[in-house]
Amino acid sequence: MAGHSHWAGIKHKKGKADKEKSKVFSKLSKEITVAAKLGDKDPSMNPRLRSAIQAARSANMPKDNIKRAIDKSSLSNMSQFESLRYEGFGPEKVAVIVEALTDNKNRTASNIRTIFQKAGGSMGTQGSASHNFTQLGVIKIDKKEILDEDIFELSIEAGASECKSDSNIHEIQCPVNDIYNVKKELEKKIYNFISTEIEWIPLNNVKVSKNKKDDLINFFETLEDNEDVHNIYSNVEF
């Protein structure tokens, strides 16, 4: 799989264990709370919150959980979360970008640095890995929602720069500044979205040998297990 679909393409497996589902819900709840705290609590007036709720629905998060996450944003004693980016190189020197949402950046930085080091990689300064990527707005939709030919036409009309489809999803790409305008047009015909995010797309993918694949997967899984990690991007291609 290509790195541009970041870790999501590998981690979305059928039959998630309860523990993994709980972990996914926890991260989605955090994003909903932060989005609601930073903007309007009405999803129709807050694109980030609307996207977070749609992602939660795609993951089958109960409505009560979504409501609690929004309500939590009103608490005056709620921790102040920061969005942070870490860059480095994992096993086989693949470039990696880790996006985190944390209330303690010292803890998060230390934990992520340790994960890189234990895997034989190294965490670098900002810019050390990101020059291998470009940022794009990426909207993902389940193929059950709309036919290939229909989504292609709709995406072009909405102002997207590219539309790709595989066996499971439609992926619409657009310039970063256009993402919510494109999404708003898509919402006229589509109700359910898997995700709407600004993603780091690798300029060139790096292939690794089969015998090194497990090392990389273990590295990515360990990163993902960290409660502060929100997204992982890499230029590896399995």
C-alpha positions as semicolon CSV with decimal commas, in nm:
position;residue;x (nm);y (nm);z (nm)
1;M;0,000;0,000;0,000
2;A;0,118;0,352;-0,067
3;G;0,229;0,576;0,214
4;H;-0,004;0,857;0,114
5;S;-0,301;0,678;0,268
6;H;-0,091;0,687;0,587
7;W;-0,145;0,424;0,850
8;A;-0,523;0,415;0,809
9;G;-0,505;0,187;0,507
10;I;-0,336;-0,086;0,707
11;K;-0,504;-0,039;1,044
12;H;-0,865;-0,054;0,919
13;K;-0,914;-0,427;0,957
14;K;-1,242;-0,613;1,003
15;G;-1,343;-0,729;1,347
16;K;-1,163;-0,479;1,568
17;A;-1,118;-0,604;1,921
18;D;-1,308;-0,418;2,194
19;K;-0,982;-0,277;2,326
20;E;-0,887;-0,137;1,987
21;K;-1,235;0,004;1,932
22;S;-1,218;0,175;2,271
23;K;-0,883;0,328;2,173
24;V;-1,025;0,455;1,843
25;F;-1,329;0,602;2,022
26;S;-1,103;0,776;2,273
27;K;-0,903;0,949;1,999
28;L;-1,214;1,046;1,806
29;S;-1,372;1,186;2,126
30;K;-1,065;1,399;2,189
31;E;-1,080;1,545;1,838
32;I;-1,454;1,620;1,876
33;T;-1,395;1,792;2,211
34;V;-1,108;2,004;2,079
35;A;-1,298;2,097;1,761
36;A;-1,602;2,201;1,966
37;K;-1,388;2,402;2,210
38;L;-1,201;2,589;1,935
39;G;-1,511;2,672;1,730
40;D;-1,890;2,668;1,726
41;K;-2,062;2,376;1,898
42;D;-2,308;2,360;1,608
43;P;-2,155;2,121;1,349
44;S;-2,322;2,309;1,063
45;M;-2,120;2,618;1,163
46;N;-1,796;2,435;1,243
47;P;-1,639;2,233;0,955
48;R;-1,377;2,071;1,179
49;L;-1,639;1,954;1,426
50;R;-1,866;1,832;1,146
51;S;-1,580;1,629;0,999
52;A;-1,490;1,486;1,341
53;I;-1,851;1,378;1,400
54;Q;-1,873;1,220;1,055
55;A;-1,553;1,025;1,122
56;A;-1,699;0,910;1,455
57;R;-2,016;0,791;1,282
58;S;-1,807;0,602;1,027
59;A;-1,638;0,424;1,317
60;N;-1,985;0,339;1,461
61;M;-1,936;0,552;1,770
62;P;-2,264;0,573;1,969
63;K;-2,452;0,905;1,959
64;D;-2,422;0,937;2,338
65;N;-2,042;0,926;2,314
66;I;-2,044;1,200;2,051
67;K;-2,275;1,418;2,264
68;R;-2,057;1,369;2,574
69;A;-1,748;1,469;2,378
70;I;-1,916;1,792;2,261
71;D;-2,048;1,868;2,612
72;K;-1,701;1,815;2,758
73;S;-1,575;2,113;2,557
74;S;-1,778;2,344;2,783
75;L;-1,597;2,238;3,100
76;S;-1,381;2,523;3,228
77;N;-1,132;2,283;3,384
78;M;-1,075;2,092;3,062
79;S;-0,708;2,054;2,976
80;Q;-0,576;2,268;2,695
81;F;-0,478;2,038;2,410
82;E;-0,213;2,131;2,156
83;S;-0,171;1,999;1,804
84;L;0,194;1,905;1,753
85;R;0,397;1,750;1,473
86;Y;0,696;1,522;1,515
87;E;0,924;1,410;1,232
88;G;1,188;1,145;1,197
89;F;1,301;0,827;1,031
90;G;1,185;0,480;1,126
91;P;1,323;0,135;1,041
92;E;1,482;0,120;0,694
93;K;1,519;0,500;0,710
94;V;1,160;0,558;0,595
95;A;1,042;0,915;0,650
96;V;0,770;0,947;0,916
97;I;0,547;1,233;1,030
98;V;0,350;1,193;1,353
99;E;0,067;1,431;1,440
100;A;-0,035;1,443;1,805
101;L;-0,305;1,603;2,016
102;T;-0,169;1,639;2,368
103;D;-0,212;1,818;2,699
104;N;0,151;1,750;2,795
105;K;0,399;1,802;2,513
106;N;0,702;1,700;2,722
107;R;0,545;1,360;2,796
108;T;0,440;1,309;2,435
109;A;0,776;1,409;2,287
110;S;0,961;1,179;2,525
111;N;0,733;0,882;2,453
112;I;0,748;0,924;2,075
113;R;1,127;0,968;2,079
114;T;1,159;0,643;2,277
115;I;0,940;0,456;2,024
116;F;1,160;0,577;1,737
117;Q;1,480;0,481;1,920
118;K;1,362;0,133;2,020
119;A;1,271;0,064;1,656
120;G;1,619;0,162;1,541
121;G;1,501;0,496;1,405
122;S;1,554;0,854;1,512
123;M;1,337;1,159;1,571
124;G;1,455;1,475;1,401
125;T;1,372;1,843;1,399
126;Q;1,074;1,989;1,215
127;G;1,150;1,983;0,844
128;S;1,384;1,684;0,865
129;A;1,124;1,448;0,714
130;S;0,844;1,674;0,589
131;H;1,045;1,791;0,287
132;N;0,972;1,442;0,149
133;F;0,598;1,521;0,150
134;T;0,344;1,772;0,027
135;Q;0,022;1,866;0,208
136;L;-0,317;1,814;0,047
137;G;-0,678;1,809;0,158
138;V;-0,797;1,447;0,150
139;I;-1,160;1,338;0,180
140;K;-1,241;0,967;0,206
141;I;-1,579;0,810;0,134
142;D;-1,693;0,448;0,157
143;K;-1,758;0,301;-0,186
144;K;-2,103;0,195;-0,073
145;E;-2,207;0,562;-0,069
146;I;-2,169;0,641;-0,439
147;L;-2,066;0,483;-0,771
148;D;-1,719;0,538;-0,920
149;E;-1,837;0,740;-1,219
150;D;-2,071;0,952;-1,005
151;I;-1,808;1,043;-0,744
152;F;-1,559;1,137;-1,015
153;E;-1,804;1,379;-1,176
154;L;-1,918;1,517;-0,841
155;S;-1,558;1,570;-0,724
156;I;-1,459;1,766;-1,034
157;E;-1,770;1,983;-1,004
158;A;-1,687;2,043;-0,635
159;G;-1,341;2,175;-0,726
160;A;-1,126;1,873;-0,636
161;S;-0,793;1,824;-0,812
162;E;-0,803;1,445;-0,811
163;C;-1,035;1,153;-0,738
164;K;-0,913;0,795;-0,688
165;S;-1,109;0,481;-0,612
166;D;-0,993;0,139;-0,491
167;S;-1,189;-0,166;-0,379
168;N;-1,301;-0,002;-0,052
169;I;-1,292;0,376;-0,068
170;H;-1,312;0,686;-0,284
171;E;-1,033;0,934;-0,209
172;I;-1,077;1,295;-0,317
173;Q;-0,776;1,527;-0,312
174;C;-0,771;1,907;-0,327
175;P;-0,554;2,204;-0,226
176;V;-0,541;2,248;0,152
177;N;-0,726;2,582;0,150
178;D;-1,012;2,437;-0,056
179;I;-1,090;2,131;0,155
180;Y;-1,398;2,258;0,337
181;N;-1,543;2,423;0,026
182;V;-1,504;2,096;-0,166
183;K;-1,649;1,903;0,129
184;K;-1,949;2,136;0,147
185;E;-2,029;2,063;-0,219
186;L;-1,990;1,688;-0,168
187;E;-2,226;1,700;0,131
188;K;-2,510;1,801;-0,102
189;K;-2,510;1,443;-0,234
190;I;-2,322;1,243;0,033
191;Y;-2,407;1,208;0,402
192;N;-2,144;0,969;0,539
193;F;-1,771;1,037;0,520
194;I;-1,485;0,824;0,653
195;S;-1,253;1,120;0,710
196;T;-1,173;1,477;0,607
197;E;-0,815;1,571;0,683
198;I;-0,511;1,767;0,578
199;E;-0,271;1,483;0,492
200;W;0,099;1,461;0,418
201;I;0,139;1,296;0,078
202;P;0,487;1,154;-0,003
203;L;0,658;1,294;-0,311
204;N;0,819;0,954;-0,371
205;N;0,739;0,618;-0,213
206;V;1,010;0,392;-0,072
207;K;0,973;0,017;-0,115
208;V;1,097;-0,219;0,157
209;S;1,172;-0,588;0,143
210;K;0,921;-0,843;0,274
211;N;1,144;-0,945;0,562
212;K;1,153;-0,585;0,690
213;K;0,777;-0,536;0,663
214;D;0,704;-0,675;1,011
215;D;0,953;-0,436;1,175
216;L;0,778;-0,140;1,016
217;I;0,429;-0,263;1,102
218;N;0,533;-0,318;1,466
219;F;0,680;0,033;1,472
220;F;0,363;0,190;1,333
221;E;0,141;-0,010;1,570
222;T;0,347;0,099;1,871
223;L;0,315;0,462;1,763
224;E;-0,057;0,422;1,711
225;D;-0,099;0,269;2,058
226;N;0,016;0,597;2,212
227;E;-0,296;0,780;2,328
228;D;-0,165;1,119;2,210
229;V;-0,090;1,012;1,852
230;H;-0,358;1,134;1,614
231;N;-0,217;1,054;1,267
232;I;0,087;0,880;1,121
233;Y;0,223;0,940;0,770
234;S;0,508;0,762;0,596
235;N;0,661;0,733;0,250
236;V;0,686;0,353;0,275
237;E;0,519;0,135;0,016
238;F;0,465;-0,231;0,101
